[in-house]
Every structure is written in C-alpha cells, then in structure tokens.
Amino acid sequence: METITHKMQQDHQHCDDLFVQAEELIADAQWDKGLEAFTRFSVTLDHHLNMEEQVLFPEFEQQTGATAGPTQVMRSEHVQMRNLVADMQAAVEQENQDDYLGLSETLLIMMQQHNNKEENILYPMTDQALASHMSDLLTKMDQVA
C-alpha cells in the first residue's frame, strides 16, 4: 500500500526538478522558456500545498486533535513560500535575473528545510495516524485541483 510519505516525497522531487529547470533557463536568460518552466513549477507547487492544506492537514488534525503543532508551522511556511513564488513571478515577468536568482536561492533553502521536516516528522506521523483510511485519503489528495 502506498503511504503519504512515499507519495509526497515523490511530489517534492517532482517540484524540485521543475524548480531546477526554471532556474537554469532563467540563469541562461531564456526568458520565454524560463517563464513556461517557472509556471509549471508554480502550478505544481501550489497543487502540492493545496493537497496538504485541503485534505492531509485537516484529516490529520481531526484524527489527532493536534491543531497547534506541525501542521500550523507548515501552513505558516506555505504562506512564506507562496509570497516568494509571487515575487519570483514578478521578477520573471520583468526579466529581472538578479532578483529572480536571489529569491530563488531563498526559496530553495526554505523548501529544503520545509521538506525535511515534512518527510522526517509530519508525513510519518500522518502515515501512522491515518493508516486506517490511507487509500481513501490518497484518492482525495489526488482529486485536489
């Protein structure tokens, strides 16, 4: 049976791959392709965050009663990441390579730290707490727009 940890680690890797593609194109001043790649990354990241915020976190909180713990921290970090992505979007649209690459470095560090916490702490906790309805939960996550 697939686990939340496995599914979401794969999704993190997919986001990371798209992030690198966009950064390489923008660092090479390939603005049209860079914007396309950045948009793919942005949409994929947003979907990942929405799966957590709309399905995973509420299910975990309902099952455990823990609303002030790791999910609260992750939601706060999601806001910070979305703000950085919005600033990066503006930098790409303005073809401002220096701003983009600076923001990109900040987002990369934040995503690495965030993903580490999720993969080593939160996801294993969700796998344990939500094991009884894992299949339904994974289906709901797949259905998030």
C-alpha positions in Angstrom: 0.0 0.0 0.0 1.3 3.5 -0.9 1.9 5.8 2.0 1.6 9.5 2.4 5.3 9.7 3.0 6.1 8.0 -0.3 3.5 9.9 -2.4 4.6 13.3 -1.0 8.3 12.6 -1.2 7.8 11.9 -4.9 5.8 15.1 -5.3 8.6 17.0 -3.5 11.1 15.6 -6.0 8.9 16.5 -8.9 8.6 20.1 -7.6 12.4 20.2 -7.1 13.0 19.0 -10.7 10.7 21.7 -12.1 12.3 24.3 -9.9 15.8 23.5 -11.2 14.6 23.6 -14.8 13.2 27.0 -14.4 16.2 28.3 -12.6 18.6 27.0 -15.2 16.6 28.6 -18.1 16.3 32.0 -16.3 20.0 31.9 -15.3 20.7 31.5 -19.0 18.3 34.4 -19.8 16.0 32.2 -21.8 13.0 34.3 -20.7 10.2 32.7 -22.7 11.2 29.1 -21.8 12.0 30.2 -18.3 8.6 31.7 -17.8 7.0 28.5 -19.1 9.1 26.4 -16.8 8.5 28.6 -13.8 4.8 28.5 -14.4 4.9 24.7 -14.4 6.8 24.7 -11.2 4.5 27.3 -9.6 1.3 25.4 -10.5 2.8 22.1 -9.3 4.0 23.6 -6.0 0.6 25.2 -5.5 -1.1 21.8 -6.1 1.2 20.1 -3.6 0.4 22.8 -1.0 -3.3 22.5 -1.7 -3.2 18.7 -1.2 -1.8 19.3 2.2 -4.0 22.2 3.2 -7.3 21.0 1.9 -7.0 17.2 2.7 -4.0 16.0 4.6 -3.7 18.6 7.3 -7.4 18.7 8.2 -7.6 14.9 8.2 -4.6 14.7 10.5 -5.9 17.4 12.8 -9.3 15.7 13.0 -7.8 12.3 13.8 -5.3 13.5 16.4 -6.8 16.7 17.7 -3.4 18.4 17.2 -4.1 21.8 15.5 -1.3 23.9 17.1 1.5 21.6 16.2 3.4 20.7 13.0 0.5 21.5 10.6 0.3 25.1 11.9 4.1 25.5 11.3 3.7 24.0 7.8 0.8 26.3 6.9 2.9 29.3 8.0 5.8 28.2 5.8 3.4 27.7 2.9 2.4 31.4 3.2 6.0 32.4 3.1 6.7 30.2 0.1 3.7 31.5 -1.8 4.9 35.0 -1.2 8.3 34.2 -2.6 6.8 32.5 -5.6 4.7 35.6 -6.3 7.8 37.8 -6.1 9.7 35.4 -8.4 6.8 35.5 -10.9 7.1 39.3 -11.0 10.9 39.1 -11.4 10.5 36.7 -14.4 7.9 38.9 -16.0 10.2 41.9 -15.6 13.1 39.8 -16.9 15.0 40.7 -13.7 17.5 37.9 -13.4 19.3 39.2 -10.2 16.0 39.5 -8.3 14.8 36.1 -9.5 18.0 34.3 -8.6 18.2 35.9 -5.2 14.6 34.9 -4.4 15.2 31.5 -5.9 18.1 30.9 -3.5 15.9 31.9 -0.6 13.0 29.7 -1.7 15.4 26.7 -2.3 16.7 26.9 1.3 13.2 27.2 2.6 11.9 24.3 0.6 14.8 22.1 1.6 14.1 22.8 5.3 10.4 22.5 4.9 10.5 19.2 3.0 13.0 17.8 5.5 10.5 18.5 8.4 7.6 17.0 6.5 9.4 13.9 5.3 11.1 13.1 8.6 8.4 14.2 11.1 5.0 15.1 9.7 4.5 12.5 7.0 5.5 9.6 9.2 3.1 10.9 11.8 0.3 11.1 9.2 1.1 7.6 7.9 0.6 6.3 11.5 -2.4 8.4 12.4 -4.3 7.9 9.2 -3.4 4.3 8.3 -7.0 3.1 8.7 -8.2 5.1 5.7 -5.0 5.6 3.7 -6.5 4.6 0.4 -9.4 7.0 0.6 -7.1 9.8 1.8 -4.7 9.3 -1.1 -7.7 9.3 -3.5 -9.0 12.6 -2.0 -5.5 14.1 -2.3 -5.3 13.1 -6.0 -8.6 14.9 -6.6 -7.5 18.3 -5.4 -7.5 20.8 -8.2 
